[in-house]
Amino acid sequence: MSAASPALAGSMAGRLLLADAAGLPPPPFPSLVGSEPGSFAEATITARLPAILASMLSDIRADAAERGWTSGPEAAQVEAALAELAALRQSLLEDAPLPQLTCAPDSPAQTVELLAAANAAVALAAARQAAGQQAQPGGGAAAARPSWLGLPWLLVECYMYAAIHAALQRQPLLAAYDPFGRQKAAGWAKSAAAAADVAAEAEALLAALHASSSATTPSASSTSAAPSAQETSGPQRARPQHEAAARAAALGGVLCALWGNKADLSLLVSADGLSAEDLAGPSGAQASGPSGGGEAEGGPARVIVDDSAAVWGRMAHLRAGTAGPSGLGPGGARVDLVLDNSGLELFADLCLADLLLEAGVASHVVLHGKAIPWFVSDTLAGDLGALLDSCEAQEAPGKVPPGAWEPVRRLAARWRGHLAAGRWSWRAHAFWTTPAPFAWMAHVAPDLYDGLSGSALVILKGDLNYRKLTHDCRWPHTTPFAESLQGFRPAPLVALRTLKADVVAGLAPGQSAALSAADPHWLVNGRWGMVQAAL
């Protein structure tokens, strides 16, 4: 690659363009690409992504009609965006080369940086392919077309969402518009009953946690599930002394967050595809399967790699204040939670964040979300606010009895308190919306890497984060997880993921074959989970 232009110097894009000079490694095994016949990547790029764009175009038209954007300059802006997005979809259907993204002259600095980073990632991948530096499916390093099917799947899917953002930013009316908002709202409404079930379980864990505490709080009784946010807002809140209750709460939260990852609108194309199976973790007879060893607290054998015992070991040290200096400040331990989907998964993630506070594992949780609409349902700051508003409403968004919704309302009030008191905070770094693997973060986004280095534990949610964590390539399945990280280790970390892409590391010998025999689609159907740690 040629040197970065002076305008890009010091930016994420400029650092990506200097990747070769910086020694940033390509994936050591073939990337997942759409040019591989019969692959999940091919099906995604040729069918699922065009369907997502078609659904989005319909939703934009519906939103425009509801909001009165049907005449005059407003209608002209909507039509201009629709035309650009329809052309994007057509280029995907034709497997065209990916053009450089452009932005309006008055675009925000973050938009300029995001689009420049997407362009740089495409240029880097195309140059490496042309130079034969990147392994291709089937062996060898033959050059491939720099097109939707020729470039790595993760790269082109990230590019698509960056292109959507560019098209909307070009129209002032749509600059702050979420084209997936309608799908998110519909998905949350369909998952309301599941959220009520999760809330009841979380309150039961909280009640057991506080009942086991040696310090009595006004609501820590058998008749009250958990103290309110106001009752636990002081800097010296009593922490439960019973290790078993803290362990059950923390690992119960881990499992809750793990199976919340099943509901992913970017895989379902639209919320209409959500089913009861998509909204629940496995249980009972369906929970049997080729497990990778020990199971998470109360967890089923569908957790195929389960490092929960080691994760609790780290958490126990944080509770005791014996984890060493990393992430420990005057107020206790900081945990960073890198979010994935909004809606039900976000609700489950907030349950985890709450339980970690109340179990004494963390005194501060940093929630990392996305800055722009991303992969349909990824969490934006607005999604967090909308979720809390919906949870606090008198009526559930779906068909949930009023009494069953009360635990949801109580939890939302607690969570408002955590945000107001600074126990929770929100961040949305632009790096999360680039195609760059996490192994490159220290070079491409050193400020983010340095920030994560101050954490006592980083929890990465979902399949997209896992793919970027492992450079989205075909690692031999028995590759040690730590090796697949290619040196990424800002702090002790754990990945919680249900499998929805055919990249995985850290399995035991023979486990992959056993899983394939039990479920031929285990890598991509979201029915199998992983609690995988590098501590």
C-alpha positions in Angstrom: 0.0 0.0 0.0 1.1 3.6 -0.7 1.6 6.0 2.1 -1.5 7.7 3.6 -2.3 11.2 2.4 -1.6 14.1 4.7 -5.3 14.6 5.2 -5.6 11.1 6.6 -2.5 11.1 8.7 -3.2 10.1 12.2 -6.7 8.9 11.4 -8.0 5.3 11.5 -8.1 5.4 7.7 -4.5 6.6 7.5 -3.4 3.9 9.9 -5.2 1.2 7.9 -3.5 2.4 4.7 -0.1 1.9 6.5 -1.1 -1.6 7.7 1.7 -3.3 5.7 4.3 -0.9 6.9 3.1 -1.4 10.5 3.3 -5.2 10.1 -0.4 -5.8 10.7 -1.0 -9.4 9.8 -3.5 -10.7 7.3 -5.6 -13.5 8.4 -3.4 -16.7 8.7 -6.1 -18.8 7.1 -8.6 -18.1 4.3 -11.2 -15.4 5.1 -14.9 -16.2 4.8 -15.8 -15.0 1.3 -18.9 -15.1 -0.8 -17.0 -16.6 -3.8 -16.9 -20.0 -2.0 -19.7 -22.0 -3.6 -22.3 -23.2 -1.2 -20.9 -21.3 1.8 -22.9 -19.4 4.3 -21.1 -16.3 3.2 -22.3 -16.8 -0.4 -25.9 -17.2 0.8 -25.6 -14.1 3.0 -24.2 -11.9 0.2 -26.4 -13.1 -2.6 -29.7 -13.5 -0.7 -29.8 -12.1 2.9 -28.1 -8.8 2.3 -30.3 -7.9 -0.7 -33.3 -8.9 1.3 -32.2 -6.6 4.2 -31.9 -3.7 1.8 -35.3 -4.4 0.2 -36.9 -4.5 3.7 -35.1 -1.3 4.7 -36.3 0.5 1.5 -39.9 -0.5 2.3 -39.5 0.7 5.9 -38.1 4.1 4.8 -41.2 4.6 2.5 -43.5 3.6 5.4 -41.8 6.0 7.8 -41.8 8.8 5.3 -45.6 8.4 4.8 -46.2 8.3 8.6 -44.1 11.4 9.2 -45.5 13.4 6.3 -42.3 13.4 4.2 -44.4 13.1 1.1 -44.1 16.4 -0.7 -41.8 19.3 -1.3 -38.1 19.3 -0.3 -38.6 16.6 2.2 -40.0 14.1 -0.3 -37.2 15.0 -2.7 -34.6 14.1 0.0 -36.3 10.8 0.7 -36.5 9.9 -3.0 -32.8 10.8 -3.4 -31.8 8.5 -0.6 -34.0 5.7 -1.8 -32.5 6.0 -5.3 -29.0 5.8 -3.9 -29.8 2.8 -1.7 -31.6 1.0 -4.5 -28.4 1.4 -6.6 -26.4 0.0 -3.7 -28.7 -3.1 -3.7 -28.4 -3.5 -7.5 -24.6 -3.3 -7.3 -24.7 -6.1 -4.7 -26.9 -8.3 -6.9 -24.6 -7.7 -9.9 -21.4 -8.5 -7.8 -20.0 -5.2 -8.8 -16.6 -3.8 -7.6 -17.0 -1.7 -4.4 -16.6 2.0 -5.2 -15.1 4.5 -2.8 -17.7 5.9 -0.5 -18.1 9.7 -0.5 -19.8 12.0 2.0 -21.4 15.4 1.8 -19.1 18.4 2.2 -20.7 19.4 5.6 -20.7 15.9 7.0 -19.8 15.4 10.7 -16.2 14.5 11.4 -17.2 11.1 12.6 -18.9 10.3 9.3 -15.9 11.4 7.4 -13.7 9.2 9.5 -16.0 6.2 9.3 -16.3 6.3 5.5 -12.6 6.9 5.0 -11.9 3.9 7.2 -14.2 1.7 5.1 -12.6 2.9 1.9 -9.1 2.2 3.4 -10.1 -1.3 4.5 -11.4 -2.1 1.0 -8.3 -0.7 -0.6 -6.0 -2.7 1.7 -7.9 -6.0 1.1 -7.9 -5.5 -2.6 -4.2 -4.6 -2.7 -3.3 -7.7 -0.6 -5.4 -9.9 -2.8 -3.9 -8.5 -5.9 -0.4 -9.1 -4.5 -1.3 -12.7 -3.5 -0.8 -11.9 0.2 -4.1 -13.3 1.4 -5.0 -17.0 1.3 -8.1 -17.9 -0.7 -10.6 -20.8 -0.1 -9.3 -24.0 -1.6 -5.6 -23.1 -0.9 -3.2 -20.8 -2.6 -3.3 -17.1 -2.8 -4.8 -16.4 -6.1 -6.1 -12.8 -6.7 -9.8 -12.3 -6.5 -12.1 -9.6 -7.9 -12.4 -6.7 -5.5 -16.2 -7.2 -5.6 -19.0 -8.1 -3.2 -18.3 -11.8 -3.6 -14.5 -11.5 -4.1 -13.6 -9.6 -1.0 -13.9 -10.9 2.6 -17.5 -11.3 3.7 -17.0 -9.3 6.9 -15.5 -6.5 5.0 -18.3 -6.2 2.4 -21.0 -6.5 5.0 -19.4 -3.6 7.0 -19.0 -1.7 3.8 -22.8 -2.1 3.1 -23.8 -0.5 6.4 -21.2 2.3 5.9 -22.7 2.9 2.4 -26.2 3.1 3.9 -24.9 5.7 6.4 -23.3 7.7 3.6 -26.6 7.8 1.6 -28.6 9.0 4.6 -26.1 11.5 5.7 -26.3 13.1 2.3 -29.8 14.2 3.1 -30.2 16.6 6.1 -33.7 15.3 6.8 -32.3 11.7 7.3 -28.9 12.5 8.9 -30.1 11.3 12.3 -32.6 8.8 11.0 -32.3 5.1 11.9 -33.6 3.1 8.9 -33.9 0.0 11.1 -35.9 1.6 13.8 -39.1 0.1 12.7 -37.6 -3.4 12.7 -36.1 -2.8 16.1 -39.4 -1.7 17.6 -41.3 -4.7 16.0 -38.6 -7.1 17.3 -38.8 -5.7 20.8 -42.6 -6.0 20.8 -42.4 -9.6 19.8 -39.9 -10.3 22.5 -41.7 -8.6 25.4 -42.9 -11.9 26.9 -39.4 -13.3 26.8 -38.1 -10.1 28.5 -40.7 -10.5 31.2 -39.4 -14.0 31.8 -35.8 -12.8 31.9 -36.7 -10.0 34.3 -38.4 -12.5 36.7 -35.2 -14.6 36.7 -33.0 -11.6 37.2 -35.1 -10.4 40.2 -35.0 -13.9 41.7 -31.2 -13.8 41.5 -31.1 -10.3 43.0 -33.4 -11.4 45.8 -31.2 -14.4 46.7 -28.1 -12.2 46.5 -29.4 -9.7 49.0 -31.0 -12.3 51.2 -27.6 -13.8 51.6 -26.0 -10.5 52.5 -24.8 -10.0 56.0 -25.8 -6.3 55.7 -29.6 -5.9 55.8 -31.2 -3.4 53.4 -34.7 -2.1 53.7 -36.0 -4.3 50.9 -33.8 -7.4 51.4 -36.6 -9.6 52.5 -38.5 -12.6 51.3 -41.4 -10.5 50.2 -39.4 -8.1 48.0 -37.5 -9.2 45.0 -34.7 -6.6 45.0 -34.0 -3.1 46.4 -34.8 -0.1 44.3 -32.3 2.0 42.5 -32.7 4.7 45.2 -32.1 2.2 48.0 -28.8 1.1 46.4 -27.5 4.4 45.2 -25.0 5.2 47.9 -21.3 4.9 47.4 -20.9 2.4 50.2 -23.7 -0.1 49.3 -23.5 -3.3 51.3 -22.1 -6.2 49.2 -23.3 -9.8 49.7 -20.9 -11.9 51.7 -22.0 -15.3 50.6 -19.8 -16.5 47.7 -22.4 -19.0 46.4 -25.1 -16.4 45.9 -22.6 -14.0 44.2 -21.4 -16.8 41.9 -25.0 -17.8 41.0 -25.9 -14.2 40.3 -22.8 -13.4 38.2 -22.9 -16.6 36.1 -26.6 -16.5 35.9 -26.2 -13.1 34.3 -23.6 -14.5 31.9 -25.9 -17.2 30.7 -28.8 -14.7 30.4 -26.6 -12.4 28.2 -25.3 -15.4 26.2 -28.7 -16.7 25.1 -30.0 -13.2 24.6 -27.6 -13.2 21.6 -29.9 -15.6 19.7 -32.3 -12.8 18.6 -30.4 -11.1 15.8 -32.4 -9.1 13.2 -29.5 -9.0 10.7 -29.9 -12.8 10.4 -33.7 -12.9 10.3 -33.9 -10.1 7.7 -36.9 -8.6 9.4 -38.6 -8.9 12.8 -41.4 -10.9 11.1 -39.1 -13.8 11.2 -38.8 -13.8 15.0 -40.1 -17.0 16.6 -40.4 -18.2 20.2 -37.3 -20.4 19.5 -35.3 -17.3 18.5 -36.2 -15.7 21.8 -35.3 -18.4 24.3 -32.2 -20.4 25.4 -32.4 -24.2 25.2 -33.7 -26.2 28.0 -34.9 -29.7 28.9 -34.4 -32.5 26.5 -33.3 -30.0 23.8 -30.3 -29.0 25.9 -28.4 -32.2 25.3 -25.5 -32.2 22.9 -21.7 -32.5 22.5 -20.4 -30.2 25.2 -16.9 -28.9 25.5 -16.6 -29.8 29.2 -17.9 -28.0 32.3 -21.2 -26.2 32.0 -22.0 -22.6 33.0 -24.0 -22.2 36.1 -27.3 -23.9 35.4 -26.4 -24.0 31.7 -27.1 -26.6 29.1 -24.8 -28.8 27.1 -25.4 -26.5 24.1 -22.6 -24.3 25.6 -20.0 -26.0 23.6 -17.0 -24.1 25.1 -17.5 -23.2 28.7 -14.9 -21.2 30.5 -17.3 -20.0 33.1 -15.4 -21.5 36.0 -12.3 -19.5 35.0 -14.5 -16.4 34.4 -15.9 -16.7 37.9 -12.3 -17.1 39.3 -11.5 -13.7 37.8 -14.7 -12.2 39.1 -14.1 -13.6 42.6 -10.7 -11.9 42.6 -12.5 -8.6 41.6 -14.9 -9.0 44.5 -12.1 -9.6 46.9 -10.0 -6.8 45.5 -7.1 -9.2 44.8 -7.1 -9.1 41.0 -4.0 -6.9 40.7 -3.9 -3.3 39.6 -5.6 -3.6 36.1 -9.0 -2.1 36.2 -9.0 -1.5 39.9 -9.4 2.1 41.1 -10.4 3.8 44.3 -14.1 2.9 43.7 -13.5 -0.8 42.8 -13.4 -2.7 39.5 -14.4 -1.5 36.1 -16.0 -4.0 33.7 -16.4 -3.1 30.0 -19.4 -4.7 28.1 -19.1 -4.5 24.4 -22.7 -4.7 23.2 -24.2 -6.4 20.2 -28.0 -6.3 19.4 -30.6 -4.0 20.8 -34.0 -5.2 22.0 -34.1 -8.4 24.0 -30.3 -9.0 23.8 -29.7 -5.5 25.2 -32.2 -6.2 28.0 -30.4 -9.4 28.9 -27.0 -7.5 28.8 -28.3 -4.9 31.2 -29.4 -7.7 33.5 -25.8 -8.9 33.4 -24.5 -5.4 34.1 -26.9 -5.0 37.0 -26.0 -8.4 38.5 -22.3 -7.7 38.3 -22.7 -4.5 40.3 -24.9 -6.2 42.9 -22.7 -9.2 43.2 -19.8 -6.9 44.0 -17.8 -7.9 40.9 -17.9 -4.4 39.4 -18.4 -0.9 40.8 -18.6 0.6 37.3 -19.8 -0.9 34.0 -18.9 0.8 30.7 -21.4 0.0 27.9 -19.9 0.1 24.4 -22.4 0.6 21.6 -22.4 1.7 18.0 -22.3 5.3 16.7 -24.4 4.7 13.5 -27.1 2.2 12.5 -25.2 -1.1 12.1 -26.0 -4.7 11.1 -29.7 -3.9 11.5 -30.2 -4.3 15.2 -26.9 -3.3 16.8 -27.3 -1.0 19.8 -27.2 2.8 19.5 -27.5 5.3 22.3 -31.1 6.0 21.2 -31.9 2.3 21.5 -30.8 2.3 25.1 -33.1 5.2 25.9 -36.0 3.7 23.9 -35.6 0.4 25.8 -35.7 2.1 29.2 -38.7 4.2 28.1 -40.6 1.1 26.9 -39.7 -0.9 30.0 -41.0 1.8 32.3 -44.3 2.1 30.5 -47.5 1.0 32.2 -48.3 -1.4 29.4 -45.9 -3.8 27.7 -45.2 -3.4 24.0 -46.5 -6.9 23.4 -49.1 -9.2 24.9 -47.8 -9.5 28.4 -50.1 -9.5 31.5 -49.6 -6.3 33.6 -48.4 -8.3 36.6 -45.8 -10.0 34.5 -44.5 -6.7 33.3 -43.9 -5.3 36.8 -40.4 -6.9 37.2 -39.4 -5.2 33.9 -40.5 -1.9 35.2 -38.7 -2.3 38.5 -35.5 -3.3 36.7 -35.7 -0.3 34.4 -36.0 2.0 37.4 -32.9 0.5 38.9 -31.0 0.9 35.6 -32.0 4.6 35.4 -30.4 4.9 38.8 -27.2 3.2 37.7 -26.9 5.6 34.8 -27.7 8.7 36.8 -25.3 7.8 39.5 -22.5 7.0 37.1 -22.3 3.3 37.9 -23.0 2.7 34.2 -21.7 4.9 31.4 -22.0 4.8 27.6 -19.3 5.0 24.9 -19.5 4.6 21.1 -16.1 4.6 19.5 -15.9 4.7 15.7 -13.7 1.7 15.6 -16.6 -0.6 16.4 -18.1 0.4 13.0 -15.0 -0.4 10.9 -14.2 -3.7 9.3 -10.8 -3.9 11.1 -10.1 -7.0 13.2 -9.5 -6.4 16.9 -5.9 -7.6 16.5 -5.3 -4.3 14.7 -7.0 -2.1 17.3 -3.8 -1.1 19.1 -2.5 0.4 15.8 -5.7 1.6 14.2 -7.5 3.0 17.3 -4.8 3.2 20.0 -7.1 5.4 22.2 -9.7 2.7 22.4 -7.1 0.0 23.1 -5.5 2.1 25.8 -9.0 2.7 27.3 -9.8 -1.0 27.4 -6.5 -1.6 29.0 -7.8 0.1 32.1 -10.6 -2.4 32.5 -10.6 -5.3 35.0 -12.6 -7.5 32.6 -13.8 -7.0 29.0 -17.0 -8.9 28.0 -17.5 -9.0 24.2 -21.0 -9.9 23.1 -22.2 -11.6 20.0 -21.1 -13.1 16.7 -19.9 -10.0 15.0 -17.5 -9.1 17.9 -16.3 -12.8 17.9 -15.6 -12.6 14.1 -13.6 -9.5 14.5 -11.9 -10.9 17.6 -10.7 -13.9 15.6 -10.0 -12.1 12.2 -13.0 -13.9 10.6 -11.0 -16.7 9.0 -11.1 -20.5 8.8 -9.0 -21.3 11.9 -8.7 -25.1 12.5 -11.4 -25.6 15.1 -8.9 -26.9 17.7 -6.7 -23.8 17.5 -6.4 -22.4 21.0 -8.6 -19.4 21.5 -5.7 -17.3 22.8 -3.8 -18.0 19.5 -6.8 -16.9 17.4 -6.7 -13.5 19.1 -3.4 -12.7 17.3 -2.1 -10.8 20.3 -5.2 -8.8 21.1 -5.3 -8.6 24.9 -5.9 -5.2 26.3 -7.3 -6.7 29.5 -8.7 -10.1 30.6 -11.6 -10.8 28.3 -14.5 -13.2 27.7 -16.5 -13.7 24.6 -20.2 -14.6 24.9 -21.6 -15.8 21.5 -24.2 -18.0 19.9 -22.7 -19.3 16.7 -24.0 -17.7 13.5 -20.9 -17.7 11.2 -18.6 -20.5 10.3 -15.6 -19.3 12.3 -14.6 -20.9 15.6 -11.6 -21.7 17.7 -10.9 -23.5 21.0 -12.8 -26.7 20.4 -11.6 -30.1 21.8 -10.3 -32.7 19.4 -13.2 -34.6 17.8 -15.8 -32.1 19.1 -16.3 -30.5 15.7 -17.1 -33.8 14.1 -19.5 -34.7 17.0 -21.3 -31.4 16.6 -21.6 -31.9 12.8 -23.1 -35.3 13.4 -25.6 -33.9 15.9 -26.5 -30.7 14.0 -25.1 -30.2 10.4 -25.8 -26.4 10.7 -24.3 -25.9 14.2 -21.9 -23.3 13.1 -24.6 -20.9 11.7 -28.0 -21.5 13.2 -27.5 -19.7 16.6 -28.5 -22.8 18.7 -25.1 -23.4 20.2 -23.2 -21.1 22.6 -19.7 -20.3 23.8 -18.4 -18.8 27.0 -14.8 -18.4 25.9 -12.1 -16.5 27.9 -8.6 -15.3 27.7 -7.8 -14.2 31.3 
